Amino acid sequence: MNPYEQKRRYKFLLLAFAIIIAGASLWYTDYLIKNLAASERTRAEVWAQTQEQIISLPDANEQLFTLVYSIRDSLSLPCIVTDSRDSIYYCRGLDSTKTYIKPPDDAAGSHSRLKYDPRYYKKELAEMKLRHEPIAMTMPNADQLFVYYKDSDLLTQLSVFPYIQLTVIGIFLLIAYTVFSSSRRSEQNLVWVGMAKETAHQLGTPISSLMAWIELLKSKFDADQDPLMMEMENDVRRLEMVADRFSKIGSKPVLQSNIVFDVISQYVEYFKVRTSDKIDFLVSGDNQVEALMNVPLFDWVLENLMKNAVNAIEGPGRIEIRITENLVKEQVFIDVCDSGKGIPRLKFETIFQPGYTTRKRGWGLGLSLTKRIVESYHKGQIFVKDSEPGKGSVIRIVLKSSLQYEPATT
C-alpha cells in the first residue's frame, strides 16, 4: 500500500475514534442531565404539594408545621409562583441584588421603602416558561396557582461542561499537533540539508576529474569544435550546476531579475535533445516578462516538472510552457502543460509530498524538492492548476514579478 494512502487511512481511523469518544461523552452527559432534571422536577412537585398541605392544615400542631416548613424550605431551585394571570404570589432563589429596587429620594430627603423590580421578575418568569412546563397547585378558595422554576446551577454547569471539556482538549491537541509537526519538519529540513551538502561534496571530485579528462582529449585530438566533445562538455557543466544546486540547499539563495522566457527557453533547448524526439516542446507567452529567480535552482524546478511530464506521456505528445503576467498582483504565471495521462483530483496535493511516486523505481523526492525551491527559496507558489485523467495536466508556478522591487521614481 502507498504510504500516503496508509497515512490517510490512519487519519480517518483516528478521526472516527475521536468522533466516537466525543459522541459517547456527550451522550453520557446528556443521560446524566436528563436524570438530574427529572430529579429536580420531582423535588419541585414535592415542594408544590407541600405548599398545598400547608394551606389545608389549619389545626396542625407545632411539630407538624415545623416538619412541613422544613420540607418547603428544602427546595433550592429558583422558582416563581403565579396565578393564571401571571400575577406573582411568591418567589425564592432569585438574585437578591435584583429583586428589589430603591426609588429616588423624595423632596424631603427621606427614603421611600424598597419594592420589587417588575422588570427583573418578568424576565425571570419568561425564562422559566421557556425551560419547563409549570406545576399546577390547587388552593382552597383561590384560583389555581402555577409553579415555574429553572435549573439549578449544578445542572446548568453540567450541561455546558462537556462542550468546554471537548474544546479544551481540541485546543490542546491542535497545539500539540502544531508543535510536533513543526519539530518533524525541522528534522526533515536538517536531513534535506545534510544529504544535499554531502551529495555536492561527493560530486565535486569526479566532476573535476571529468573536466580535466575532457580538456586532455580536446588538446590531444584537436577536438575543440567537435560536436561530440562539446556535448560532453555541456553535460559536465550541467553536473557542475547540479552540484552547485545541492550546495545551495539550506542557505538563502540570491534572487535576481531575469527574463523568464530566456531562462526557460535555454533549459528547454538543453533538455529536449536528451529526451524522446516524439515529444514536441513549445515555450509561449510574453518574452519580455521579468521575475526574481535564482537560475540554477529554477532550472532544477523545470527539470523535475519536465521529467514528470515526459514520464506521463506514453508515446507521442506535447509539452508547452506558457508565460503570463498579472500586472495587478505583480506576479508571473508559468504554466507547464503536458498531454500525459493526467492526475486524479484527490492527488493534487499528495504529489508534492515527500515519498509519493507512481513509478516502481522512483524515490518521490522530485516534486517535493520542487515545491520547496519555489515556496521556500523563491517565495512563490506551485500547484496543480488543472488536470483530468487521460487529457493531461497543467501545473502552475507563481513567481514575484521584478516590478515589486523596482525603485520608486519621483
Sequence and secondary structure as in RCSB ss.txt:
>XXXX:A:sequence
MNPYEQKRRYKFLLLAFAIIIAGASLWYTDYLIKNLAASERTRAEVWAQTQEQIISLPDANEQLFTLVYSIRDSL
SLPCIVTDSRDSIYYCRGLDSTKTYIKPPDDAAGSHSRLKYDPRYYKKELAEMKLRHEPIAMTMPNADQLFVYYK
DSDLLTQLSVFPYIQLTVIGIFLLIAYTVFSSSRRSEQNLVWVGMAKETAHQLGTPISSLMAWIELLKSKFDADQ
DPLMMEMENDVRRLEMVADRFSKIGSKPVLQSNIVFDVISQYVEYFKVRTSDKIDFLVSGDNQVEALMNVPLFDW
VLENLMKNAVNAIEGPGRIEIRITENLVKEQVFIDVCDSGKGIPRLKFETIFQPGYTTRKRGWGLGLSLTKRIVE
SYHKGQIFVKDSEPGKGSVIRIVLKSSLQYEPATT
>XXXX:A:secstr
  HHHHHHHHHHHHHHHHHHHHHHHHHHHHHHHHHHHHHHHHHHHHHHHHHHHHHT TT  HHHHHHHHHHHHT 
 S EEEE TT  EEEEESS HHHHEE     TTS     EE HHHHHHHHHHHHHHS  EEE  TTS  EEEEE 
  HHHHHHHHHHHHHHHHHHHHHHHHHHHHHHHHHHHHHHHHHHHHHHHHHHHHHHHHHHHHHHHHHHHHHT TT
 HHHHHHHHHHHHHHHHHHHHHHTTS    EEEEHHHHHHHHHHHHHTTS TTEEEEEEE TT EEEE HHHHHH
HHHHHHHHHHHH  SSEEEEEEEEEETTTTEEEEEEEE SS   GGGTTGGGSTT  SSTT  S HHHHHHHIII
IIS  EEEEEEEETTTEEEEEEEEEBGGGGS    
